[in-house]
Amino acid sequence: MVNVAVAADRDLAAGIVAAVYRSLHSTFPERRPNRISMSISFSGRRAITMAEMSELQQSIFGAEKIGRALANYRPDASDVIITPFAKCGTTWLQQTVHTLRTGGDMDFDDISRVIPWIEMSVILGIDINAAQRGSPRAFKSHASWAAVPKGARYLVSLRDPKDAFVSHYRFMEGWFFEPGSIGYDAYLEGLLAARASGMDYWSHLVSWWEQRDNPNVLLLSYEHMIDDPVASIRLIAGFLGVELTDALLARTLEYTSFDFMRRHNDLFDDGMMRRHSEQPGGVPTGSDSTKVRKGGVGGHRQELPASVSAALDAVWATDTAPQTGFADYAALERALRARHHAA
C-alpha cells in the first residue's frame, strides 16, 4: 500500500506527488517549480499561449502543498475516492454520491466542500480528515491507480477521449487562457507532450481498466450514466452500501439531472478553485469555470477539426489498443457496459 506520508522510499513518494501535480494542473509539459520563470506578469490577465498557461497554473498550484495534502489524508477502508480523469464525470459522481449518502442534502456552496478534493485540500484550507455529512466519507481526485492514495475504495467513470478533450478545452477557455488565443491543434500538442509523465488521459484509463476486477473499484462509463441513469445509480448505491428506496432513487435522478445541476450551476462550478486562482493567483475576476456545460455524448463531432480527431485516434491505436485489446473507446465502453449487464 503506497501512502506518501510514510513511504519508505522517499523518491517514490516524491515521484507520485509530482506525477499527480502534473496530471491535475497542467495539460502541458511541466517545468520544475524551482525553475519557473516569473518574468511574465499574469496579474489581471489570462494566458495567451500554451507556455504561458503552463506557467500560470504552476504559479498558482504548488507541488509542495499538494504533497502535504496527500500526506495529510488518512484513508479509511470505507472511504470512497471519486477519481475519473478531468472532465470525465467527476462532478456528476460527486453529486450522485452526496445525494445517495445524505438523502438529498443541498446545503453547501460548492460540491467540493462536502466531497473535498484531496490534492487541493491544503491550498483551499480544508481539513481533509474532518467528519463529513453522511456515510461513507467521500473524496475527489483525478489520480490514476498508480498515484491515488491506497487503502480506500474507488469510483471511476471513463469517457470518450474526444468528448473529454473538448470539455477540458472549453473548461480552461475563459478561465486560464483567453478565448480565441489557443486553438485545438495547439492544445492537442500540449496534451500529447504530457504523455511523457505517464499521467495523461490514456495512461489513467488503462490504469483503471486493469483494476476492473478489483472489488474495491467500481468502473463506469459516462455514456452509460447518460443512457441508463437508473442502472448507474443502482450500481453506485450498491457500491456505497446505501439502501436505495424508490423515493431516494427518484430524488437522486432529479438532483443529478442535467437540468437540475444546470439550474444550480454555482454549486458545481469549482467556485473555491476559481476564487483561489483569482486571489492570490491573479487570474481576472469573473472567470468562467462552468462545469455543467452540455452534458451530452458525441459533441466533439461538431467542434473538433478532422486533424485533431485523427490524431486522437492515432494515440488510442498506439497507446491504448495494445494494452486493452480494444480498437477504440467505443469498443471498450461496450465491453464495460456488458460487464455490468452480466453482473
N, C-alpha and C positions, 0 to 999 in steps of 0.2 A: 504494500500500500504506500503510495507516494504522498507525503504530507510535507509541504515546503517548510513548515515550522520546525520539523525535527529530522529532516532528511539527513542521512549520514553523509551522503555525497553532496557537498555544497555546490559543486559545479553543476550537478544535475538539477538541483533546486533552482539555481540561478538561470539555467537554460530554460526551464519550464516557465519561470516568471517572464523571461524575455520573449519567449515564443507567444505566450498569451498576450503580452503587451502588443506585439506586432499584429496578432490576429484581430485584436479588439479595436485598435486605434489607428490603423493605417492600412489602406489598400496598397500601399506603395513600399518600395524598399526602405528599410529603416536605417537611419543614421544613428550612430551611437549617441546616447543622450549627452555625454560629456564632450561631444564634438559638434553639437548643433551650432550652426552659425546663426546668431540672432541679429544679423546685420539688417534684416528686413523687419520693419516695424509693421505689426498687424493691428495696432490699436485702431479700432473703428473701421476696419475693412476685412473682407474675406480674401481668401487666396484666389489667384487667377491662373496659376499653373499647378501642375502635379507636384513639383518640388516644393512650392510654397505651401500647398495643402499638407504635405507630409511634415514640414517644419512647424506649421501652425499647430497641428494636432499634438506633436511631440512636446511643444512648449506648454500645452495645457494639461496633458495627462502624463504624469511622471511614472516611470517604471518602478522607482523606489517605493512609491505609495501603493502601487498595485501589488508589489511583492509583500509589503506589510499586510495588505488586506487579505491576501491568500494565506499568509502565515497566521493571521488572527482567527480565521474561520476554524471552528471546531465542529466537524461533521458528526451527526448522529445517524445511526443506521436507518432511522425512519425518515430522514430528510429527503426532499426531492429537489434536485437541481435541474432546472429547465435550461437546456443548453444547445439549442439549434445554432447553426451559423447565422450571422447577421442577416436580417430581412427574410428569414425563413419561417416565421410564425411565432417568435418568442413572446411578443406582447400578447398575442391571441391566447397562447398557452398560459401565460401569467394570469390573465383574466379568467380563463376556464378553471384553473386550479383554485384561485382565490374564491370564486363563486361556489364551487363544489365544497370546499372545506369550511366555508362560513355560512352557507345557505343564502348568499347573495349580498354580503356586505359591500357597500359602495361609499363608505365614509373614509375616503382618502383623497389626497390631492394629486397623487402620482402612483400608478400601479407599482412602480419600483420602490416606493416607500414601504408597501406592505409585503411585497416579494422582492427583497433587495438584491442588487447586483453585487455579487461577491467582490469582484475585482475593483469596483468603484466605491466600495463602502468607506474607505479611509478618505478618499477625495471628497465624498459627499457628507462625511461626518456621521455615518450610520453605524450603530453598534450591531455588527453582523451576527452576534451570538445572542441578541436580545430575544425575549419571548415574542411570539407572533400571534396574530389573531387566527384562531382555528388551528386545526391539526390535519396533516403534518406540517412542520415547517417547510417552507419552500423558498428557493433562491433562483436568481437569474445568473446565467453565464453565457458565453459564446464559445467555450473551450472545446477542443477535441477530446477524445478519450485519453490521449496521452497526457494532456495538460490539465484536465479537470481534477480538482481535489477528490481523492478516493475515500471511501467509507460511507457513501450515501447511496441514493437511488437516482436514476437519471431519466429525464423525459426529453425526447428529441424529435423534432419534426424536420423532415427533408423537404426540399423544394426544387423545382426545375431551375437549373443554374441560370438560364436566360432571364426568367422572371425575377430571380433573386438579384441578378446583376442590374437590371433596370431599376428595381426597387431601391437598391443601395445607392445607385447614381442619383435618383430623384431625392432620396433622403438627405444626401450630403449637399446637393444643389440648393443654394439659398440659405444654407447654414454654414458650411465650411468653405465652399467656393462660390464665387459669383455666378449666377445663372448666365449661361451662354459662353462662359470663359473656357470651359474644358469640354471637349466633345467625347462622344462614346469611344472613339478609336483611342484617344489619349488615355481615357480612363481604363480601358482594357489593358493597355500597356502596363499601367501600374499594377493592376490585378495580377497579370501574368508574372511580373517581376517578383511579386510577393510569394510565388510558389517556392522560391528558394528557402523560405523559412520552414516549409513543411506544415504551415498553419493556415493554408488557403482553403477555399471552399471545397475543392476536390479531396484534399487530404482529410479535412474534417468529415466529409461524407463517408469516405472509406473507413475511417477510424470507428465510426458509429455503426456502419453496416457490419463490420466484423464483430460487433457486440450484440448483434440481433438476437442471439440465443441466450444472452445473459439475463437471468431472471430479474436482475436489478435495473434493467434498461427497458423502457418502452419506446419503441421506434415507430413513428407515424409519418405520414406524408401530408404536406399542406393541401395537396389536391384532394386527397381522401377526406380530410377535415371539411373541405368545402362541399364535396359531393354528398357526403353522408355524415352530417354533424351529430346525429343521434348515435350512430355506431361509435364515432370518435369519442364522444362524451362518455359513453358506457365504458369504453376501454380505459379512459383516463380515471374515471371514478373507481373502477376496479383496481387499478394500479395504486391509487391513493388509499384504498381501503375505506372509501366513503360509501355509505348506503345511498343508492340512487332511487329516491322515491319519484313518483310521477310528477309531483309538484316541484321537486328540485331539478328534474330533467327539464321541465318547461321553463323554469326560471333561468337555468343555465343556457338553454337555447336562446332565450331572449337577451340575456346580458352579454352573451358572446357573439351576437349577430353583428353583421357589418353596420346596419342602420343604428343600432344602439351605441356601438363604440364610436361611430362617426359623430353621433349627437353629443357624446361626452368626450370628444376628442382631447380636451385639455387634460384629461386624466391619463391619457395614453400617448402623449407626445414627447416623452423624455424631458419634461419640464425642468427637473432638477439638473440634468446634464446640460441642458441648454443654458440655464442661468449660470452654471459654473463656467461654461465656455465664454459667456458674455462678461462675467465679472468673477474672477480676475482675468479670464482668458483674453479679453479684448475683442472678441467677435462682436460685430454690430448687434445692438439690441433688436428685438423683434424678429429674430431669425426664425425660419420655418423649419420645424423639426417634426412635422406631421408624419405619423406612422400609419394611421388608418387612411390610406390613400385611395385605392381602388378595390383591393381585396379580391381580385379575380385570378383566373388562370389563363395563361397564353397571351397576356398583354404585350409581351416582348415583340410579337409579330407585327404590331403597329408602330413600334418605336426603333427597334434595332436595325442598323444598316446590315445588308447582306454579308458584308465582310466581317463584321463583328460576330454575327451569328455563326458563320462558318468557322471562325477562329475558336469560338467556344465549343463547337462540335469537335474540332481537332484536339483540343485539350482533353475532352472526355475520352476520345479514342486512344490517346497515348497514355494518359494518366490513370483513368478510372476503369475503362473497359477491361484491361488485363487483370486488375485486382478484384473486380466484382463479377466478371463474366457476362456483363450486360452491355450491349452495343450502344445504348443511350439511356438517358434518365427515364424516359417513358417506360422502357422495359423493366428497369429496376423498380419503378414505382408500382407497376402492375404486379410484380412478384411480391412486393411488400404488402400490397392490399390483399393478395391471395392468401398470404400467411395469416392475416387477421380473420379472413373469412373461414379458413380451415380450422382455426383455433376453437 
